Amino acid sequence: CLGCNPLLCWQILLLLVTSCLEPAAGQLRYSVPEELEHGAFVANIAEDLGLDVSKLSTRRFRIVSRAGTKQHLEVNLENGILFVNEKIDREEVCEAGGACLLHLQLVIESPLALYRVEVEVLDINDNAPSFPWPEYVLEVTESALPGARFPLESAQDPDVGTNSLRTYQLSPNGFFSLEVQTRSDGSKFAELVLERALDREQQRSHRMVLTALDGGLPERSGTAGILVTVLDANDNVPAFDQPSYGVSLPEDAPPGTLVIKLNATDLDEGTNGEIEYSFSGHAPPRVRQLFSVEPRSGQVRLAGPLDYERARLHELYVQAKDRGPSAVAVHCRVLVHLLDVNDNAPEVSLTSVSTPVLEDAPPGTVIAVISVLDRDSGDNGQVSCEIPRNVPFQLQAAFRNYYTLVTTAALDREAVPEYNVSITARDMGSPALLTRKTLTVQVSDINDNAPRFLQPSYSVYVLENNAPGASICSVSALDPDCRQNAYLSYSIAEGHIQGMPVATYVSINSDSGHMYALRSLDYEQIRNFQVQVQAQDAGFPPLSSNVTVNVFVLDQNDNVPVIVSPVPRNGSLATDLVPRSADPGYLVGKVSAVDADSGQNSRLSYQILQATDPSLFSVALYTGELRTIRAFLDKDATRHRLVIQVRDNGQPPLSASVSLLLSVVESVPETLSDFNELSLNPELSSSTLTLYLIVSLGSVSFTFLVAIIILTAIKCHKDRHSLHGYGCSLPACCCVKARASADVFKNSNIKPQLSSGNKVPTNCLDVAGSGPPGSEGCHAAVLPLQSSQLRPGVLFGSFRGISLSL
């Protein structure tokens, strides 16, 4: 390549380098020489990244660059080759020395992937060193001593590395030599050194050629002439306090700021001792633009704006020279260190934003790519990027100053349909500067929520005897999803209530959730039941949930109290005997009743409605116990008729009554009264009491039938024809002609007879009287348990105000 075009040589070298390149995980680095023409090959980036060339266009493979910057490189989407889009001048792109890197951010979508590529622009030796002056003019007094140094203004070479300025050479002469010095930044400058004393009288001037050489291949050089004029001696030269000064200055210092005040002294007097200050020939042009030196005072002031990000150190060479003849200049170096000021806020850029995002997106889904840049340095250029902690996202560092916004948890559109993610980039300066940028992330819905009823269960209270088809309640469910995922329909789950399908009891409106009773409910048959209601949405797949509806049937006062004790012997009266010697408070018996209702509707109270003598008997309000109030007197009647009412506590109250006939006797035989002794035991339950009553009533009825048959068989054949005129046509009954007065029963011609005729059943007792015409009536007579138990005073029945007894 030494004899070829250097650009072609670099291209060949680049091909060799890139062919051996191993791509890193998501990051590549290439090298390209400067000054290549448009279309020059850089690398096959698609192959290095392992991408399918045929899909580069559809996946929108591109280079992301900041706005306002030149696009030096581009990718051919047809073959995946990275090529030079615009000629690169390294000295223009990278003003400072060191590696010149172009940072490329490549983005490909579907799925989103991010690659970072660094392209190093290699310097070529396209610039020769050049001097600021074609000829240097120096005045050196003849009294100058050997070893005196005369700095020469440096040559400039914009190339870097080995292509930059390497050394200086001086043409041969007998008086001067050249020493090459190196600055702190690595640049070179030359000093002319006097080797032996000058003699103005022998040679008034000396001419030499100064050559600057770079290290490029091929080597380039630049020359300048040096004219040394020998002057008469000025015995003393100025001297600075110190050969080098160091100053620190903030980069935001305004123009006119005093940087340093230099001081040099000259032992001469007059004009030979007056000192003038100025920049020496070593000061580069950039320094002369930024700083100024006052000739008389030696004050160095700021003349232009400083920028720490462009240059952190400025090296000033100031000379001091007296005003005498043959003045010799002395030099000092001033190092101005710039202090970084946090004057650049971070810059935040968003690329490849993917929104909306499905709410079932897995954690780690990339939402956006974010680049952050701060032009400051040090702590002022260190940037931290953060988002609020109360969002299900996080920032992940991809490359230096690049982040990806990813999900950290499952999203829930129903909880938060949209997120405004505030991205804050903050540097470490003092005070810190920050930049905020808001990214709106919308969440799209999926059917991930089952309907939810407003209550965990429903309790419905329905009065019994309701009208079929009446609305009993309404259930309602909510689905936090949207659109068809939130459309609900209601139904009743299959089941049975007392062996019948639940659909025969209730129905539901599928749209509104209103429930209706399909039959009239009876509290005494069913007191409560459960219905399972299902709500299902219209999503895919559909989701559903169930709720239990507890239906409680409320009791109405629709049942009359039933008196279970005493049981009337003849259908309307119950009898018992009371000893005349009974003391006040004597327990005559107990009236017991039951009510099929419940609650207050079944709470019973007892009271005497009618009594032959109200002052003699009383009944307990809630227990039904019948007791004497006072002792019996001789004038008291021997028979007392009581009507006791049993009433419930419903609204309106219902009641039943029983009539009792109490006979006052001298002594009470050991016989079974109509007041069943089971009723006197309050500890027996109502079910046990009912069972005993049923057994007792069955036994009494059977015994009564047997007694009737026996009596009829004995007497009815005697009186078969005597009862034909009574017109009795009902079976098992007795036809009675009675008087209106109850007192005539003993003295009247009433004749109780047991009839065995054809017209009167053999088990009927016929009672004939001399009552008025039309007073006949048919009544059932209740006889004692056995015929042997018949005793005086036992009540057989009541006939229109007349009591029949033995």
C-alpha positions in Angstrom: 0.0 0.0 0.0 3.0 2.4 0.3 2.9 3.2 -3.3 -0.9 3.4 -3.6 -3.5 5.9 -2.8 -3.6 6.2 1.0 -7.4 6.2 1.0 -7.5 2.9 -0.9 -5.0 1.5 1.5 -7.2 2.3 4.5 -10.2 0.7 2.8 -8.3 -2.5 2.3 -7.1 -2.5 5.9 -10.7 -1.9 7.1 -12.0 -4.9 5.2 -9.4 -7.1 6.8 -10.3 -5.8 10.3 -14.1 -6.1 9.9 -13.9 -9.5 8.4 -12.4 -10.8 11.7 -14.8 -8.8 13.9 -16.7 -10.8 16.5 -20.0 -9.1 17.4 -20.5 -8.5 21.1 -23.8 -9.0 22.8 -25.8 -6.2 21.3 -22.7 -3.9 20.7 -20.2 -3.7 17.8 -17.2 -1.6 17.1 -15.8 -0.7 13.7 -13.0 1.5 12.4 -13.1 3.7 9.4 -10.5 6.1 8.0 -11.5 9.7 7.5 -12.0 11.4 4.1 -13.7 8.3 2.4 -16.0 9.1 -0.4 -19.8 8.6 -0.3 -20.7 4.9 -0.5 -17.5 3.6 0.9 -17.9 0.2 2.6 -17.7 0.1 6.4 -19.1 -3.3 7.5 -21.8 -5.8 6.8 -23.7 -4.9 10.0 -26.7 -7.2 9.3 -24.4 -10.2 9.1 -22.5 -9.2 12.2 -25.8 -8.8 14.2 -27.2 -12.0 12.8 -30.2 -10.3 11.2 -32.2 -11.5 8.3 -31.5 -9.1 5.4 -34.8 -9.7 3.8 -36.7 -8.4 6.9 -34.7 -5.2 7.5 -37.2 -3.0 5.7 -40.3 -4.5 7.2 -38.8 -4.4 10.7 -37.8 -0.7 10.2 -34.1 -1.2 10.8 -32.6 2.3 11.2 -29.9 4.4 12.8 -31.3 6.8 15.5 -29.4 10.0 15.7 -29.9 13.2 17.6 -31.6 16.1 15.8 -29.2 18.6 14.3 -26.3 16.2 13.8 -24.9 15.0 10.5 -25.6 11.5 9.3 -22.1 10.5 8.4 -23.0 6.7 8.1 -26.1 4.9 6.8 -27.3 1.3 6.3 -28.3 -0.1 3.0 -31.5 -2.0 3.8 -31.2 -4.2 0.7 -27.9 -5.8 1.7 -27.4 -4.8 5.3 -24.1 -3.0 4.6 -23.0 0.0 6.7 -21.5 2.6 4.3 -20.2 6.2 4.4 -23.1 8.6 3.7 -21.1 11.8 4.0 -17.3 12.4 3.9 -15.9 12.4 7.4 -13.3 15.0 8.3 -11.8 13.8 11.6 -10.5 17.2 12.5 -14.0 18.7 12.1 -15.9 15.9 13.9 -13.5 15.6 16.8 -11.7 18.8 17.7 -9.9 17.3 20.7 -7.2 14.7 20.4 -7.6 11.0 21.4 -10.0 8.5 19.9 -12.6 9.9 17.7 -15.8 7.8 18.1 -19.1 8.0 16.3 -21.8 6.4 18.5 -24.6 4.9 16.5 -27.9 3.7 18.0 -29.6 1.1 15.8 -33.2 0.1 16.4 -35.1 -2.7 14.9 -38.8 -3.4 15.6 -41.2 -6.4 15.7 -39.8 -7.3 18.2 -38.0 -4.3 19.4 -34.3 -4.7 19.7 -31.6 -2.1 20.4 -28.0 -2.2 19.3 -25.1 0.1 20.0 -22.3 0.5 17.4 -19.2 2.5 17.9 -17.3 3.6 14.8 -13.8 4.9 15.3 -12.7 7.5 12.8 -9.1 6.8 12.1 -6.8 9.7 11.3 -4.9 9.8 8.0 -2.0 12.1 7.4 -3.8 14.6 5.3 -2.4 17.7 6.9 1.2 19.0 6.9 2.6 21.0 9.8 2.4 24.8 9.3 4.0 27.7 11.1 2.0 30.9 12.0 4.7 33.1 10.4 6.8 32.5 7.3 9.8 34.0 9.1 10.6 34.5 12.7 12.6 37.7 13.5 14.6 37.6 16.7 16.8 40.4 18.2 19.6 39.1 20.3 22.0 41.3 22.1 25.6 40.6 21.6 26.0 40.3 25.4 23.8 37.3 25.5 25.5 34.4 27.2 25.7 30.9 25.8 22.8 28.9 26.9 20.3 31.7 26.4 17.0 30.4 25.1 14.6 31.9 22.6 11.2 30.2 22.4 9.8 29.9 18.9 6.0 29.9 18.1 4.9 26.3 17.5 3.8 24.8 14.2 0.3 23.4 14.1 -0.8 20.0 12.7 -4.5 19.1 13.1 -3.8 15.4 12.7 -3.4 13.3 15.7 -1.4 10.3 16.9 1.6 9.5 14.8 0.3 11.8 12.1 0.6 14.8 14.3 3.7 17.0 14.8 6.6 14.8 15.8 9.7 17.1 15.9 11.6 20.1 14.7 14.8 20.4 12.8 17.1 23.4 12.4 19.4 24.0 9.5 23.1 23.8 10.4 24.8 26.9 11.8 27.7 27.7 14.1 25.9 29.7 16.8 22.5 28.3 17.5 21.0 24.8 18.3 17.4 23.7 18.6 15.8 22.0 21.6 12.3 20.4 21.3 10.1 20.7 24.4 6.8 18.8 25.1 3.8 20.5 26.7 1.5 18.8 29.2 -0.9 18.0 26.4 1.8 16.2 24.4 2.3 19.0 21.8 5.8 20.0 20.8 7.4 23.4 20.6 11.0 24.5 19.8 13.4 26.7 21.6 16.4 28.3 20.0 19.5 27.9 22.2 22.6 30.1 21.9 25.6 27.9 21.8 28.4 30.5 21.7 28.7 34.3 22.2 27.7 36.6 19.3 29.8 39.4 18.0 27.8 42.1 16.3 30.9 43.6 14.8 31.7 40.3 13.1 28.2 39.3 11.9 25.2 41.6 12.3 22.5 38.8 11.6 22.1 35.1 11.2 19.6 33.2 8.9 18.4 29.7 9.6 15.6 27.4 8.4 13.2 25.7 10.9 11.5 22.5 9.7 8.5 20.9 11.5 8.0 17.1 10.8 5.0 14.9 11.5 5.0 11.1 12.1 2.7 10.2 9.2 3.4 7.8 6.4 4.5 9.3 4.1 6.0 12.0 6.3 4.8 15.6 5.8 6.7 18.8 6.8 6.5 22.6 7.0 9.3 25.2 7.1 9.8 28.8 8.3 12.8 31.1 8.2 14.5 32.5 11.3 16.3 35.9 11.1 18.4 36.7 14.2 19.6 40.3 14.4 22.5 41.0 16.8 22.0 44.1 19.0 24.1 46.0 21.3 24.0 44.8 24.9 21.3 45.6 27.4 23.0 44.4 30.6 19.9 43.2 32.6 16.9 41.3 31.5 13.5 41.2 33.3 12.9 38.3 35.6 9.5 36.8 36.7 8.8 35.8 40.3 8.5 32.2 39.2 8.8 30.4 35.9 5.3 28.8 36.0 1.9 29.9 37.5 -1.2 27.9 38.1 -4.7 29.3 38.2 -8.2 27.8 38.6 -11.1 29.5 37.0 -14.8 28.5 36.7 -16.0 28.1 33.2 -18.9 30.5 33.7 -16.6 33.4 34.6 -17.7 36.5 32.6 -15.3 38.3 30.2 -13.1 40.8 31.9 -12.5 38.6 34.9 -8.9 39.0 36.2 -7.1 35.7 35.8 -3.7 36.6 37.3 -1.4 39.6 37.7 2.1 38.8 36.5 5.1 40.6 38.0 8.5 40.8 36.4 11.4 43.0 37.6 14.4 44.6 35.7 17.4 45.9 37.5 18.1 48.5 34.8 16.9 52.0 35.0 14.9 54.2 32.7 13.5 52.7 29.6 15.8 49.7 30.1 13.9 49.0 33.3 10.4 49.6 32.0 8.7 46.2 31.3 6.0 45.4 28.8 4.0 42.2 28.9 2.6 40.3 25.9 1.8 36.8 24.7 4.9 34.9 23.5 5.0 33.2 20.2 4.1 29.9 21.9 0.5 31.0 22.6 -1.9 29.3 20.2 -4.6 31.3 18.5 -7.4 29.9 20.7 -5.6 31.2 23.8 -5.3 34.7 22.2 -9.1 34.7 21.6 -10.0 33.8 25.2 -7.4 35.8 27.1 -5.7 39.2 27.0 -2.6 40.6 28.6 -2.4 44.3 29.6 1.1 45.4 28.5 1.9 47.8 31.4 0.3 46.1 34.4 0.8 42.4 33.5 -2.8 41.6 34.3 -4.2 38.6 32.4 -7.9 38.9 31.9 -10.6 36.8 30.4 -11.6 38.0 26.9 -14.1 35.3 25.7 -16.5 32.7 27.0 -14.9 29.5 28.4 -16.3 26.0 27.9 -15.1 23.3 30.1 -16.7 20.7 27.9 -14.4 21.9 25.0 -11.1 22.4 26.8 -10.4 21.8 30.5 -6.9 23.4 30.5 -5.5 26.4 28.8 -1.7 27.0 28.6 -0.6 30.6 28.3 2.9 31.7 27.5 3.5 35.3 28.5 6.7 37.2 27.9 8.2 40.3 29.6 10.6 42.6 27.8 12.1 45.9 28.8 11.9 49.0 26.6 15.7 49.5 26.3 17.7 48.8 23.2 18.6 45.2 22.6 15.8 44.1 24.9 15.7 40.5 25.7 12.3 38.8 26.4 11.8 36.4 29.3 8.9 33.9 29.4 6.7 32.3 31.9 3.9 29.8 31.6 0.4 30.2 33.1 -1.7 27.1 33.4 -5.4 28.0 33.6 -7.4 25.1 35.0 -11.1 25.4 34.3 -13.6 24.3 36.9 -16.7 22.7 35.5 -19.9 24.4 36.2 -23.2 22.6 36.0 -24.5 24.7 33.2 -26.0 22.0 31.0 -29.3 20.2 31.9 -29.7 16.6 30.8 -31.4 16.0 27.5 -34.0 13.2 27.3 -35.0 11.7 24.0 -37.7 9.0 23.4 -37.5 6.5 20.6 -39.6 3.5 19.6 -42.5 4.0 21.9 -44.9 1.0 22.0 -48.3 2.0 23.3 -51.0 0.9 24.0 -49.8 -2.2 25.8 -52.0 -5.2 26.6 -52.8 -5.5 30.3 -51.6 -9.2 30.2 -48.2 -8.2 28.9 -45.6 -10.2 30.8 -43.1 -8.4 33.0 -40.1 -7.2 31.1 -42.1 -6.0 28.0 -40.3 -3.1 26.4 -42.4 0.1 26.3 -39.8 2.6 25.0 -36.2 3.3 24.4 -34.8 6.4 26.2 -31.5 8.2 25.6 -30.1 10.7 28.1 -27.2 13.1 27.4 -25.5 15.7 29.6 -22.7 17.8 28.1 -21.1 18.5 31.4 -18.4 16.3 32.8 -17.4 14.8 36.1 -20.2 14.8 38.7 -22.0 17.5 36.7 -22.2 15.1 33.7 -23.2 12.0 35.7 -26.9 11.5 35.1 -29.3 9.4 37.0 -32.6 8.6 35.3 -35.6 7.6 37.3 -39.4 7.2 37.2 -41.9 7.3 40.0 -42.1 4.2 42.2 -45.8 4.0 42.1 -46.0 2.8 38.5 -45.5 -0.8 37.3 -42.5 0.1 35.2 -38.8 0.4 35.6 -35.8 1.8 33.7 -33.1 -0.7 32.7 -29.7 0.5 31.5 -29.1 -0.7 28.0 -25.8 1.2 27.2 -24.1 4.2 28.5 -26.8 6.9 28.7 -29.4 4.6 27.1 -32.3 3.1 29.0 -35.3 0.9 28.2 -38.6 1.3 29.9 -40.0 -2.1 30.7 -43.0 -3.5 32.7 -42.2 -4.9 36.2 -45.6 -6.4 37.0 -48.9 -7.4 35.4 -50.9 -4.4 34.4 -54.6 -4.0 35.3 -56.6 -1.8 33.0 -59.5 -1.8 35.4 -57.4 -0.3 38.2 -55.4 2.1 36.0 -56.3 2.5 32.3 -53.5 4.9 31.6 -50.2 5.9 33.1 -48.5 9.2 32.7 -44.9 8.1 33.4 -42.7 11.1 34.4 -39.1 10.4 33.3 -36.7 12.5 35.4 -33.1 12.9 34.4 -31.0 14.5 37.1 -27.3 15.2 37.1 -25.0 15.1 40.1 -24.0 18.8 40.0 -24.6 21.3 42.7 -27.1 22.6 42.3 -28.4 19.7 40.3 -30.1 20.3 37.0 -32.9 18.0 35.9 -35.2 17.5 32.9 -38.6 15.9 33.0 -40.4 14.2 30.2 -43.8 12.6 30.4 -44.6 9.4 28.5 -48.3 8.4 28.3 -48.8 4.6 28.4 -52.3 3.4 27.6 -53.4 -0.1 28.7 -55.7 -2.1 26.5 -58.4 -4.4 27.9 -58.6 -8.2 28.0 -61.3 -10.3 29.6 -59.5 -10.9 32.9 -62.2 -10.0 35.4 -65.2 -12.2 36.3 -68.4 -10.4 37.2 -68.6 -9.4 40.8 -71.9 -9.1 42.6 -72.5 -6.0 44.8 -73.1 -8.2 47.8 -71.5 -11.5 48.9 -75.0 -12.9 49.3 -78.5 -11.6 49.2 -81.2 -12.1 51.8 -84.7 -11.6 50.6 -87.8 -11.5 52.8 -91.1 -12.3 51.2 -94.5 -12.3 52.9 -96.3 -15.6 52.5 -99.4 -15.7 50.3 -97.7 -13.5 47.7 -99.1 -13.2 44.2 -97.4 -15.4 41.6 -95.2 -13.4 39.3 -94.5 -10.7 41.9 -91.0 -9.2 42.0 -89.2 -10.3 45.1 -85.7 -8.8 44.6 -83.1 -7.6 42.2 -79.5 -8.8 42.0 -76.8 -6.7 40.4 -73.2 -7.5 39.4 -70.4 -5.3 38.0 -67.6 -6.2 35.6 -64.7 -3.8 35.6 -63.8 -4.8 32.1 -65.0 -2.6 29.2 -67.1 -3.0 26.0 -68.3 -6.6 25.4 -66.1 -7.9 28.2 -68.4 -6.0 30.6 -71.8 -7.0 29.1 -73.6 -9.2 31.7 -76.4 -11.7 31.5 -78.1 -13.3 34.5 -79.4 -16.9 35.0 -80.5 -19.2 37.8 -78.4 -22.3 38.4 -80.2 -25.7 38.4 -81.3 -27.1 41.7 -84.2 -28.4 43.7 -86.4 -27.0 46.4 -88.3 -29.7 48.4 -87.9 -32.1 45.4 -89.1 -29.6 42.9 -86.9 -27.8 40.3 -85.9 -24.3 41.4 -87.2 -23.0 38.1 -90.8 -23.7 39.4 -90.3 -21.3 42.3 -88.4 -18.3 40.9 -87.3 -16.8 37.6 -84.9 -14.0 36.7 -84.7 -11.3 34.0 -81.4 -12.1 32.1 -80.7 -8.4 31.4 -81.8 -6.6 34.5 -81.4 -9.2 37.2 -84.9 -8.8 38.6 -86.2 -12.0 40.3 -89.8 -13.0 40.3 -91.7 -15.6 42.4 -93.6 -18.1 40.2 -95.9 -19.4 43.0 -97.5 -18.3 46.2 -95.4 -19.2 49.1 -96.7 -20.7 52.4 -94.7 -20.1 55.5 -96.2 -23.2 57.2 -94.9 -25.3 54.3 -91.5 -23.7 53.5 -89.8 -21.1 55.6 -86.6 -20.5 53.5 -84.7 -21.7 50.5 -81.6 -20.8 48.5 -81.2 -19.9 44.9 -77.9 -19.7 43.1 -77.8 -16.9 40.6 -75.1 -16.7 37.9 -73.8 -13.6 36.1 -71.8 -14.2 32.9 -70.0 -11.7 30.7 -69.8 -11.7 26.9 -66.0 -11.9 26.7 -63.9 -14.6 25.1 -63.6 -16.9 26.9 -66.6 -15.8 29.0 -66.2 -15.5 32.7 -68.9 -15.9 35.4 -69.6 -15.9 39.1 -72.3 -17.0 41.4 -74.1 -15.6 44.3 -76.4 -17.2 46.8 -79.9 -15.6 47.2 -81.4 -16.6 50.6 -85.2 -16.3 50.4 -86.9 -16.1 53.8 -90.7 -16.5 53.9 -92.3 -14.2 56.4 -95.2 -15.3 58.4 -98.6 -13.8 58.1 -101.3 -14.2 60.7 -103.4 -16.6 58.5 -103.9 -19.4 61.0 -106.5 -19.4 63.8 -105.5 -20.8 67.2 -106.6 -24.4 67.7 -107.7 -25.5 71.1 -106.3 -28.9 71.9 -107.4 -29.2 75.5 -110.1 -29.5 76.8 -111.8 -31.4 74.0 -115.5 -30.7 74.0 -117.5 -33.9 74.5 -120.5 -32.9 72.4 -118.7 -30.6 69.9 -119.3 -27.3 71.8 -119.0 -27.9 75.6 -116.4 -29.4 77.8 -117.3 -30.4 81.3 -115.6 -30.8 84.7 -116.4 -31.1 88.3 -115.3 -28.7 91.0 -115.5 -29.6 94.7 -117.5 -27.1 96.8 -114.7 -27.2 99.4 -112.2 -25.8 96.9 -110.1 -23.0 98.3 -109.3 -19.7 96.5 -106.7 -20.4 93.8 -107.8 -24.0 93.3 -106.6 -25.2 89.9 -109.7 -26.3 88.0 -107.9 -27.1 84.8 -105.9 -25.7 82.0 -106.9 -24.6 78.5 -104.2 -25.4 75.9 -104.1 -24.2 72.3 -101.6 -24.2 69.5 -101.1 -21.8 66.5 -99.4 -22.9 63.3 -98.0 -19.3 62.8 -94.8 -18.2 64.4 -93.5 -15.2 66.3 -96.0 -12.8 67.6 -98.6 -14.4 65.4 -98.4 -17.6 67.5 -98.1 -15.9 70.9 -101.4 -16.8 72.6 -103.3 -15.1 75.4 -106.4 -16.3 77.3 -109.4 -14.5 78.7 -112.9 -15.3 80.0 -115.5 -13.8 77.7 -118.6 -15.1 79.4 -119.2 -16.5 82.9 -122.2 -17.4 85.0 -120.5 -15.7 87.9 -117.5 -13.6 86.9 -116.3 -13.3 90.5 -115.8 -17.0 90.9 -113.3 -18.0 88.2 -110.3 -16.5 86.5 -107.9 -17.7 83.7 -104.2 -17.0 83.5 -103.4 -14.6 80.6 -100.6 -16.6 79.1 -100.7 -20.1 80.6 -104.5 -20.7 80.3 -104.8 -22.1 83.9 -108.3 -21.9 85.2 -108.5 -21.2 89.0 -111.1 -20.2 91.6 -111.0 -16.7 92.8 -112.9 -17.3 96.1 -114.5 -20.0 98.1 -117.9 -21.3 97.1 -121.0 -20.1 98.9 -124.3 -21.9 99.5 -126.0 -19.4 97.3 -123.7 -20.0 94.4 -125.2 -22.0 91.5 -124.2 -25.6 91.1 -123.4 -25.3 87.4 -121.3 -22.6 85.8 -120.9 -22.0 82.2 -117.6 -20.3 81.0 -116.6 -19.2 77.5 -112.8 -18.8 77.3 -111.3 -17.1 74.3 -107.8 -17.9 73.0 -106.3 -15.0 70.9 -103.0 -14.7 69.1 -100.9 -11.5 68.9 -101.0 -11.0 65.2 -102.3 -8.1 63.2 -105.2 -8.4 62.9 -105.5 -10.9 65.8 -107.3 -14.2 65.3 -109.1 -16.1 68.0 -110.9 -19.3 69.0 -113.1 -20.0 72.0 -114.2 -23.0 74.1 -117.3 -23.4 76.3 -116.9 -25.0 79.6 -119.6 -26.4 82.0 -118.4 -26.7 85.5 -120.5 -28.5 88.1 -120.0 -27.9 91.7 -120.2 -31.1 93.7 -119.5 -32.2 97.3 -116.8 -34.5 96.3 -115.0 -35.3 93.1 -114.7 -39.0 92.2 -111.5 -40.4 90.7 -112.7 -40.0 87.1 -111.0 -38.5 84.0 -112.2 -35.0 83.4 -112.3 -33.2 80.0 -109.3 -31.3 81.2 -106.6 -33.7 80.2 -104.0 -33.9 82.9 -101.3 -33.7 80.2 -102.3 -30.1 79.7 -101.4 -29.3 83.3 -97.8 -30.3 82.7 -96.2 -27.2 81.2 -93.0 -29.0 80.7 -94.4 -31.2 78.0 -93.7 -30.0 74.5 -96.6 -29.2 72.1 -95.7 -32.2 69.9 -96.0 -34.6 72.8 -99.2 -33.0 74.0 -100.7 -33.3 70.5 -99.7 -37.0 70.4 -101.3 -37.7 73.7 -104.4 -35.8 72.7 -104.8 -37.8 69.5 -104.4 -41.1 71.3 -106.9 -40.0 74.0 -109.4 -38.8 71.5 -109.1 -42.1 69.6 -109.7 -44.1 72.7 -112.6 -42.1 73.8 -114.3 -42.3 70.4 -113.8 -46.1 70.3 -115.2 -46.5 73.8 -118.1 -44.2 73.0 -119.1 -46.2 70.0 -119.0 -49.4 71.9 -121.2 -47.9 74.7 -123.7 -46.7 72.2 -124.0 -50.1 70.5 -124.5 -51.8 73.9 -127.2 -49.3 75.0 -128.9 -49.4 71.7 -129.0 -53.2 71.7 -130.7 -53.2 75.2 -133.3 -50.5 74.8 -133.9 -49.5 71.2 -136.1 -52.6 70.5 -138.6 -51.3 73.2 -139.1 -47.9 71.8 -138.8 -48.5 68.0 -142.1 -47.0 67.2 -142.2 -44.1 69.7 -139.8 -41.8 67.8 -141.4 -41.8 64.4 -143.0 -38.5 64.9 -139.9 -36.6 65.6 -138.8 -36.6 62.0 -135.2 -37.5 62.7 -133.5 -38.3 59.4 -129.8 -37.7 60.2 -127.7 -40.8 61.1 -125.9 -41.0 64.5 -127.9 -38.1 65.9 -130.6 -37.4 68.4 -133.7 -35.3 67.7 -134.7 -33.2 70.7 -137.8 -31.2 71.5 -136.7 -28.9 74.2 -138.1 -26.0 76.1 -136.4 -22.6 76.0 -135.7 -22.5 79.7 -132.8 -24.4 81.2 -134.6 -24.7 84.5 -137.4 -26.8 83.2 -135.2 -29.8 82.4 -135.7 -31.4 85.7 -139.4 -30.9 86.0 -140.4 -31.2 82.4 -141.6 -34.2 80.6 -138.4 -34.5 78.7 -137.6 -38.2 78.3 -134.2 -39.3 77.2 -134.5 -42.5 75.3 -132.2 -44.8 73.5 -133.8 -45.5 70.2 -133.4 -48.7 68.2 -136.0 -47.9 65.5 -135.3 -47.8 61.8 -135.6 -44.0 61.6 -133.3 -43.3 64.4 -129.8 -44.7 64.7 -129.2 -47.1 67.6 -126.3 -44.9 68.9 -128.5 -41.8 69.3 -130.1 -40.6 72.5 -133.5 -39.1 71.8 -134.7 -36.4 74.1 -138.3 -35.4 73.7 -139.9 -32.3 75.3 -143.0 -30.2 75.3 -141.3 -27.2 73.7 -142.9 -25.0 71.2 -143.3 -26.2 67.6 -140.3 -25.7 65.5 -137.9 -26.0 68.4 -136.6 -29.3 67.3 -132.9 -29.6 66.7 -130.3 -32.3 65.9 -127.3 -32.4 68.2 -124.5 -34.8 68.7 -124.2 -36.1 72.2 -120.9 -37.0 73.8 -120.9 -39.8 76.3 -118.3 -40.6 78.9 -115.5 -43.0 78.3 -117.4 -46.1 79.7 -121.0 -46.5 80.7 -119.9 -47.4 84.2 -118.4 -44.0 84.5 -121.7 -42.2 84.0 -122.3 -40.1 87.0 -124.8 -37.4 88.0 -123.9 -34.0 86.5 -122.1 -35.3 83.4 -123.0 -33.1 80.6 -124.4 -34.7 77.4 -125.0 -31.6 75.3 -126.6 -28.3 74.9 -129.9 -27.9 73.1 -130.8 -24.3 72.3 -130.0 -23.0 75.8 -130.9 -26.3 77.6 -128.1 -28.4 79.0 -128.6 -32.2 79.1 -126.9 -34.1 81.8 -127.4 -37.2 84.0 
